[in-house]
Amino acid sequence: MKYVSTRGAAPPQSFADMLLAGLAPDGGLYLPEAWPRFSPAEIAAFGKQPYPEAAKAIIGRLAGDSFAEAEIAADVAAAYATFDDPRIAPLVEIGPDLYLLELFHGPTLAFKDIALQVLGRLFARALKRKGGRATVLCATSGDTGSAAIAAMGGLENIEVFVLHPKGRVSEVQRRQMTTAPFANVHNIAVEGTFDDCQAIVKALFAETDFSRAVNLTAVNSINFARIAAQAVYYFTAAAQLGAAPVFVVPTGNFGDVFAGEAAMRMGLPVDKLVVATNANDIMARALNDGVYASGTAQPTLSPSMDIQVASNFERALFEACGRDAPWIDAAMTGFAKSSRIDLPPAVLADLRTRYAAARCDDAETLATIARVHAGTGRLIDPHTAVAVMAAYNLRLQKKVSVVVLSTAHPAKFPAAVRRATGQIPPVPPRLKAALEGVEKCEVTAAEKRLVRALIEARLPRP
């Protein structure tokens, strides 16, 4: 099983090497050279198996011979052993043919745990086999940082640097990162937006001498191993329903919804993937109008989606253009200069066979949280509400099950939930330590050289 770059200039890599690298050296994102396929019988079985069994099979197929079956089984079992719900990603009906896929039962109460708890263990295994040290660099809009820290904090030979936009994540999200007790974890608050953080990460990867010297790698959704692990819950949810559903996904960096496309390319029948955005609607505009153009990120009640450059969209474009790497390279190079790509009609048409898109503002988000609570007694977080709003507004031409990915526990966003419902979500025991702990964080301007200097100063001396 080999992995190729979307930009075509990097040599193919094994799953383990791709996992350790994160971003391809030509600036592209890795994808399987050829997608493996699951038969209808294999997919149906996923609906009856314990979640770790399905994860072992799907991740194992994508990993090829990089890891033995027993190694993947051990890491998957350990990853999910501490989840609050043994079903890992339970499917809950909240209305006729309308379901929430709850993805927040892990250590940091967000969907990122489902992938990063596995990725962290496989990463440590691959690094130990290869030898040496690794510097993990992560940009987060809120949840990836704490999930990466929970997965990799305290591991040997790994230093973790997490960049978050100062003042643009919730207090709970910030504290989950900054109160981590691990000596190998370094939090950096960047005076700017998530897009600034993400741009700094990519720019540091592009500094070849530096990235090689510190063995730089990434564990956010530009690392395909994240996509591989997230594809699992699409399989299990659809298999439980026994039919091709519509999945509605709250979307920022496009990684979670692209995992749905990955599942489709591996044989899963899916009616449609609906991209649900907040006011930072670059993806809704791209899919509805055919113009992928970034602007200035606006702060909203759903901060993990306050993104104007959706990195994983490059993967979807690569598939939609027939894997034309030279076109992708030119398009992304042009986007870096002009912040705009006019999607060719054939590419847009291909994307629309899989994706639809909708936008939701803060007022609609609050109204949706209130509506769900009034109708079901359930509290949902603002990100989930963005997707539920899109689900309510779907104009379906046939009877089909609609599955909304519920990506975070409402206790992570108590202010928004209280504003909408008058209710304060109970604080799970997992959160109490984060809310009471001592914070450790450094603040810097949104400049690559300053972030690099901080990294170099904090890395252990040889």
C-alpha positions as CSV (number, residue, x, y, z in Angstrom):
1,M,0.0,0.0,0.0
2,K,1.6,3.2,-1.2
3,Y,0.7,6.9,-0.7
4,V,1.2,9.6,-3.3
5,S,1.2,13.4,-3.0
6,T,-1.6,15.5,-4.5
7,R,1.0,17.7,-6.1
8,G,2.9,14.8,-7.8
9,A,6.5,15.7,-7.1
10,A,7.1,13.6,-3.9
11,P,8.0,9.9,-4.1
12,P,5.4,7.3,-3.0
13,Q,5.5,6.4,0.7
14,S,4.4,3.5,2.9
15,F,1.6,4.1,5.4
16,A,4.1,4.3,8.2
17,D,6.4,6.7,6.5
18,M,3.4,8.9,5.4
19,L,2.2,8.8,9.1
20,L,5.5,10.1,10.3
21,A,5.8,12.7,7.6
22,G,2.3,14.2,7.8
23,L,2.7,16.7,4.9
24,A,4.4,15.7,1.7
25,P,7.7,17.4,0.9
26,D,6.3,19.0,-2.2
27,G,3.6,20.7,-0.1
28,G,0.9,18.3,-1.1
29,L,-1.3,16.0,0.9
30,Y,-1.0,12.2,0.8
31,L,-3.6,9.9,-0.5
32,P,-3.6,6.1,-1.3
33,E,-2.1,5.4,-4.7
34,A,-5.2,3.2,-5.2
35,W,-8.2,3.0,-2.9
36,P,-8.9,-0.4,-1.3
37,R,-12.5,-1.7,-1.6
38,F,-14.8,-3.4,0.8
39,S,-17.5,-5.7,-0.4
40,P,-21.2,-5.2,0.5
41,A,-21.0,-8.2,2.8
42,E,-17.9,-6.8,4.6
43,I,-19.7,-3.4,5.0
44,A,-22.9,-5.0,6.4
45,A,-20.8,-6.8,9.0
46,F,-19.4,-3.6,10.3
47,G,-22.9,-2.7,11.6
48,K,-22.9,-5.8,13.8
49,Q,-19.3,-5.8,15.1
50,P,-17.9,-3.9,18.1
51,Y,-16.5,-0.6,16.9
52,P,-12.8,-1.6,17.5
53,E,-13.3,-4.6,15.2
54,A,-14.5,-2.4,12.3
55,A,-11.7,0.1,13.0
56,K,-9.1,-2.7,12.9
57,A,-10.3,-3.9,9.5
58,I,-10.6,-0.5,7.8
59,I,-7.4,1.0,9.2
60,G,-5.6,-2.3,8.6
61,R,-6.6,-2.3,4.9
62,L,-5.3,1.3,4.5
63,A,-2.1,0.5,6.5
64,G,-1.1,-2.3,4.2
65,D,2.0,-4.1,5.5
66,S,3.3,-1.2,7.6
67,F,1.8,-2.7,10.7
68,A,0.9,-6.3,11.6
69,E,-2.7,-7.1,12.3
70,A,-2.0,-7.7,15.9
71,E,-0.2,-4.3,16.3
72,I,-3.2,-2.5,14.9
73,A,-5.6,-4.5,17.0
74,A,-3.6,-3.7,20.2
75,D,-3.4,0.0,19.4
76,V,-7.1,0.3,18.5
77,A,-8.2,-1.6,21.6
78,A,-6.0,0.7,23.8
79,A,-7.2,3.8,22.0
80,Y,-10.9,3.1,22.8
81,A,-10.6,1.5,26.2
82,T,-11.2,4.7,28.1
83,F,-14.1,6.1,26.0
84,D,-17.2,6.8,28.1
85,D,-19.5,4.9,25.8
86,P,-18.5,1.4,24.7
87,R,-20.2,1.9,21.4
88,I,-17.5,4.7,20.7
89,A,-19.7,6.4,18.0
90,P,-23.3,5.7,19.0
91,L,-26.1,6.5,16.6
92,V,-29.1,8.2,18.3
93,E,-32.4,9.0,16.6
94,I,-33.7,12.5,17.4
95,G,-36.6,12.6,14.9
96,P,-38.1,10.7,12.0
97,D,-35.1,9.4,9.9
98,L,-32.9,12.0,11.7
99,Y,-29.9,10.8,13.7
100,L,-27.0,12.2,15.7
101,L,-23.8,10.3,15.4
102,E,-22.2,11.1,18.7
103,L,-18.4,11.4,18.4
104,F,-17.6,13.1,21.7
105,H,-17.2,10.2,24.2
106,G,-13.3,10.3,24.2
107,P,-10.8,11.9,26.5
108,T,-11.3,15.5,25.3
109,L,-15.0,15.2,24.5
110,A,-14.6,15.9,20.8
111,F,-14.6,13.9,17.6
112,K,-10.8,14.4,17.1
113,D,-10.2,11.8,19.9
114,I,-11.6,9.0,17.7
115,A,-8.7,9.4,15.2
116,L,-5.9,10.8,17.4
117,Q,-6.1,8.2,20.1
118,V,-5.3,5.6,17.4
119,L,-2.9,7.8,15.4
120,G,-0.8,8.7,18.5
121,R,-0.2,5.0,19.3
122,L,0.6,4.1,15.7
123,F,2.9,7.1,15.5
124,A,4.8,6.1,18.6
125,R,5.1,2.6,17.3
126,A,6.4,3.7,13.9
127,L,8.9,6.2,15.5
128,K,10.3,3.6,17.9
129,R,10.8,1.2,15.0
130,K,12.6,3.9,12.9
131,G,14.5,5.5,15.8
132,G,15.2,9.1,16.5
133,R,13.0,11.9,17.7
134,A,10.0,13.8,16.2
135,T,8.7,17.3,16.6
136,V,4.9,17.4,16.2
137,L,3.6,20.7,15.0
138,C,-0.2,21.3,15.2
139,A,-2.4,24.2,14.3
140,T,-5.8,24.0,16.0
141,S,-9.1,25.9,15.8
142,G,-10.1,24.4,19.1
143,D,-10.3,20.7,19.4
144,T,-7.4,19.1,17.5
145,G,-4.9,20.6,20.0
146,S,-6.3,19.1,23.1
147,A,-6.9,15.7,21.3
148,A,-3.3,15.7,20.1
149,I,-2.1,16.5,23.6
150,A,-4.2,13.7,25.1
151,A,-2.9,11.3,22.5
152,M,0.8,12.2,22.5
153,G,1.5,13.9,25.8
154,G,4.2,12.1,27.8
155,L,5.4,9.9,25.0
156,E,9.1,9.4,24.6
157,N,11.1,11.1,21.9
158,I,8.3,13.3,20.9
159,E,7.9,17.1,21.4
160,V,4.4,18.5,20.8
161,F,3.9,22.2,19.8
162,V,0.3,23.4,19.5
163,L,-0.6,26.7,17.9
164,H,-4.0,28.2,18.6
165,P,-5.5,31.6,17.7
166,K,-5.4,33.7,20.9
167,G,-8.9,34.6,22.1
168,R,-10.6,32.6,19.3
169,V,-11.2,29.3,21.1
170,S,-13.6,28.7,23.9
171,E,-12.3,28.9,27.5
172,V,-12.9,25.2,27.9
173,Q,-11.0,24.4,24.7
174,R,-8.1,26.6,25.8
175,R,-7.8,25.1,29.2
176,Q,-7.9,21.6,27.9
177,M,-4.7,22.4,26.1
178,T,-2.9,24.8,28.5
179,T,-3.4,22.8,31.7
180,A,-1.9,19.7,30.3
181,P,0.7,18.4,32.7
182,F,3.1,16.9,30.2
183,A,6.7,18.2,29.9
184,N,6.8,17.4,26.2
185,V,3.8,19.7,25.4
186,H,4.2,23.3,24.4
187,N,1.2,25.6,23.9
188,I,1.6,28.7,21.7
189,A,-1.2,31.3,21.5
190,V,-0.8,33.2,18.2
191,E,-2.2,36.7,17.9
192,G,-4.2,36.1,14.8
193,T,-6.7,33.6,13.3
194,F,-6.6,29.8,12.8
195,D,-5.6,30.5,9.2
196,D,-2.6,32.4,10.4
197,C,-1.6,29.4,12.6
198,Q,-2.1,27.0,9.7
199,A,-0.1,29.1,7.3
200,I,2.8,29.2,9.8
201,V,2.7,25.4,10.1
202,K,2.8,25.0,6.3
203,A,5.6,27.6,6.0
204,L,7.7,25.8,8.6
205,F,7.3,22.5,6.7
206,A,8.4,24.3,3.6
207,E,11.7,25.3,5.3
208,T,13.3,22.0,4.3
209,D,16.5,22.4,6.3
210,F,14.6,23.3,9.5
211,S,11.9,20.6,9.1
212,R,14.5,17.9,8.5
213,A,16.8,19.1,11.3
214,V,14.0,18.8,13.9
215,N,12.1,15.9,12.2
216,L,9.0,18.0,11.8
217,T,5.6,16.2,11.4
218,A,1.9,17.0,11.7
219,V,-1.0,15.2,13.3
220,N,-3.9,17.4,12.3
221,S,-6.1,16.4,9.4
222,I,-3.4,17.0,6.8
223,N,-2.1,13.7,8.1
224,F,-4.0,11.0,6.2
225,A,-3.9,8.7,9.1
226,R,-6.5,11.0,10.7
227,I,-8.7,10.6,7.6
228,A,-8.3,6.8,7.8
229,A,-9.5,6.6,11.4
230,Q,-12.4,9.0,10.8
231,A,-13.7,7.0,7.8
232,V,-14.6,4.2,10.2
233,Y,-17.6,5.8,11.8
234,Y,-19.1,6.5,8.3
235,F,-19.0,2.7,7.7
236,T,-20.4,1.8,11.1
237,A,-23.3,4.3,11.0
238,A,-24.4,3.4,7.4
239,A,-24.1,-0.3,8.2
240,Q,-26.3,0.0,11.2
241,L,-28.9,1.8,9.1
242,G,-28.7,-0.7,6.3
243,A,-29.1,1.9,3.6
244,A,-27.2,4.8,2.0
245,P,-27.7,7.8,4.2
246,V,-27.2,11.5,3.9
247,F,-24.3,12.6,6.2
248,V,-24.4,16.2,7.4
249,V,-21.0,17.4,8.6
250,P,-20.1,20.6,10.5
251,T,-17.1,21.7,8.5
252,G,-14.0,23.8,9.0
253,N,-10.8,22.3,7.6
254,F,-12.7,19.7,5.4
255,G,-11.0,16.7,7.0
256,D,-14.0,15.1,8.7
257,V,-16.2,15.4,5.6
258,F,-13.5,14.2,3.3
259,A,-13.3,11.1,5.5
260,G,-16.8,10.4,4.2
261,E,-15.6,10.6,0.6
262,A,-12.8,8.2,1.5
263,A,-15.4,5.8,2.8
264,M,-17.3,6.2,-0.4
265,R,-14.2,5.5,-2.5
266,M,-13.7,2.3,-0.4
267,G,-17.2,1.1,-1.4
268,L,-19.6,2.6,1.1
269,P,-22.9,3.6,-0.4
270,V,-23.7,7.3,0.7
271,D,-26.5,9.3,-0.7
272,K,-24.8,12.7,-0.2
273,L,-22.3,14.5,2.0
274,V,-23.6,17.8,3.2
275,V,-21.0,20.4,4.1
276,A,-22.4,22.6,6.9
277,T,-20.5,25.8,7.6
278,N,-21.0,28.8,9.9
279,A,-20.5,32.4,8.7
280,N,-17.0,31.4,7.5
281,D,-18.6,29.8,4.5
282,I,-15.7,29.4,2.0
283,M,-16.8,25.8,1.4
284,A,-20.5,26.6,0.9
285,R,-19.5,29.3,-1.6
286,A,-17.1,27.0,-3.4
287,L,-19.6,24.2,-3.8
288,N,-22.7,26.4,-4.5
289,D,-21.0,29.1,-6.6
290,G,-17.9,27.4,-8.0
291,V,-15.4,29.9,-6.6
292,Y,-13.1,28.9,-3.8
293,A,-12.0,32.2,-2.4
294,S,-10.8,33.0,1.1
295,G,-11.5,36.1,3.1
296,T,-11.0,37.1,6.7
297,A,-12.1,34.6,9.3
298,Q,-15.0,35.8,11.5
299,P,-15.3,34.8,15.2
300,T,-18.5,32.9,15.8
301,L,-20.2,30.7,18.4
302,S,-18.7,27.6,16.7
303,P,-15.0,28.5,16.8
304,S,-13.6,25.2,15.6
305,M,-15.1,26.1,12.2
306,D,-13.8,29.7,12.0
307,I,-11.6,28.8,9.1
308,Q,-11.2,30.4,5.6
309,V,-8.7,28.0,4.1
310,A,-9.9,24.4,4.2
311,S,-6.7,22.5,3.7
312,N,-8.3,19.1,3.0
313,F,-10.3,20.5,0.1
314,E,-7.1,19.9,-1.9
315,R,-7.7,16.1,-1.5
316,A,-11.3,16.4,-2.8
317,L,-10.1,18.6,-5.7
318,F,-7.4,16.0,-6.5
319,E,-10.0,13.3,-6.9
320,A,-12.5,15.5,-8.7
321,C,-10.0,16.5,-11.4
322,G,-9.0,12.9,-12.1
323,R,-5.9,13.1,-10.0
324,D,-4.3,15.7,-12.3
325,A,-1.4,16.6,-10.0
326,P,0.1,19.3,-12.2
327,W,-3.3,21.1,-12.2
328,I,-3.5,20.8,-8.4
329,D,0.0,22.1,-8.0
330,A,-0.7,25.1,-10.3
331,A,-4.1,25.7,-8.7
332,M,-2.8,25.6,-5.1
333,T,0.2,27.7,-6.0
334,G,-2.1,30.3,-7.5
335,F,-4.4,30.2,-4.5
336,A,-1.5,31.0,-2.2
337,K,-0.9,34.2,-4.2
338,S,-4.5,35.3,-5.1
339,S,-6.6,33.5,-2.4
340,R,-8.9,32.3,-5.2
341,I,-9.6,29.3,-7.5
342,D,-12.3,29.4,-10.1
343,L,-13.3,25.7,-10.2
344,P,-13.5,24.3,-13.8
345,P,-17.0,23.2,-14.7
346,A,-16.0,19.5,-14.9
347,V,-14.4,19.6,-11.5
348,L,-17.3,21.4,-9.9
349,A,-19.8,18.9,-11.5
350,D,-17.8,16.0,-10.1
351,L,-17.7,17.5,-6.6
352,R,-21.5,18.0,-6.7
353,T,-22.1,14.3,-7.3
354,R,-20.9,13.8,-3.7
355,Y,-21.3,17.1,-1.9
356,A,-23.9,19.7,-1.2
357,A,-23.4,22.7,1.1
358,A,-25.3,25.0,3.5
359,R,-24.5,28.0,5.7
360,C,-25.7,28.8,9.2
361,D,-25.2,32.1,11.1
362,D,-25.0,32.5,14.9
363,A,-28.7,33.4,15.3
364,E,-29.7,30.3,13.5
365,T,-27.2,28.3,15.5
366,L,-28.8,29.5,18.8
367,A,-32.3,28.9,17.5
368,T,-31.3,25.3,16.5
369,I,-29.9,24.5,19.9
370,A,-33.1,25.8,21.5
371,R,-35.3,23.8,19.0
372,V,-33.5,20.6,19.6
373,H,-33.7,21.1,23.4
374,A,-37.4,21.9,23.3
375,G,-38.2,19.0,21.0
376,T,-36.0,16.3,22.5
377,G,-34.7,17.5,25.9
378,R,-31.1,17.1,24.5
379,L,-28.4,19.8,24.7
380,I,-26.1,20.0,21.6
381,D,-23.1,22.1,21.1
382,P,-22.9,25.0,18.5
383,H,-21.0,23.0,15.9
384,T,-23.5,20.2,15.9
385,A,-26.3,22.8,15.8
386,V,-24.8,24.2,12.5
387,A,-25.2,20.8,11.0
388,V,-28.6,20.1,12.5
389,M,-29.8,23.4,11.0
390,A,-28.6,22.2,7.6
391,A,-30.4,18.9,8.1
392,Y,-33.7,20.7,9.0
393,N,-33.4,22.6,5.7
394,L,-32.7,19.7,3.4
395,R,-35.0,19.4,0.5
396,L,-34.9,15.6,-0.1
397,Q,-36.5,14.1,-3.2
398,K,-36.8,10.7,-1.6
399,K,-37.1,9.1,1.8
400,V,-33.6,8.7,3.2
401,S,-32.0,8.6,6.6
402,V,-30.1,11.8,7.6
403,V,-27.1,11.4,9.9
404,V,-25.7,14.5,11.6
405,L,-22.1,14.2,12.9
406,S,-22.3,15.5,16.5
407,T,-18.7,16.6,17.0
408,A,-18.4,18.0,20.5
409,H,-19.9,17.7,24.0
410,P,-22.1,20.7,24.9
411,A,-20.2,21.2,28.1
412,K,-17.3,22.5,26.0
413,F,-19.4,25.5,25.0
414,P,-21.5,26.3,28.1
415,A,-22.0,30.0,27.3
416,A,-23.6,29.3,23.9
417,V,-25.8,26.5,25.2
418,R,-27.0,28.6,28.2
419,R,-27.7,31.6,25.9
420,A,-29.9,29.4,23.7
421,T,-31.7,27.3,26.3
422,G,-31.1,28.8,29.7
423,Q,-29.5,25.5,30.7
424,I,-25.8,25.0,31.7
425,P,-24.6,21.6,30.6
426,P,-23.3,19.4,33.4
427,V,-19.5,19.3,33.5
428,P,-18.3,15.7,32.9
429,P,-15.5,14.5,35.3
430,R,-13.0,14.6,32.4
431,L,-13.3,18.4,32.2
432,K,-13.0,19.3,35.8
433,A,-9.2,19.0,36.0
434,A,-8.8,21.2,32.9
435,L,-11.1,23.9,34.4
436,E,-9.2,23.9,37.7
437,G,-5.6,23.4,36.5
438,V,-2.8,25.9,36.1
439,E,-2.3,27.2,32.6
440,K,1.0,27.1,30.7
441,C,1.1,28.9,27.4
442,E,3.3,31.4,25.5
443,V,2.0,34.2,23.3
444,T,3.5,35.4,20.1
445,A,2.7,37.5,17.1
446,A,1.6,35.6,13.9
447,E,5.1,35.5,12.5
448,K,6.8,32.4,11.3
449,R,10.3,33.4,12.5
450,L,8.9,33.9,16.1
451,V,7.2,30.6,16.2
452,R,10.3,28.9,14.8
453,A,12.5,30.6,17.5
454,L,10.1,29.3,20.2
455,I,10.3,25.8,18.9
456,E,14.1,25.9,18.6
457,A,14.3,27.2,22.2
458,R,12.1,24.5,23.7
459,L,13.5,21.5,21.9
460,P,15.8,19.3,24.0
461,R,19.5,19.8,23.3
462,P,21.3,16.8,21.7
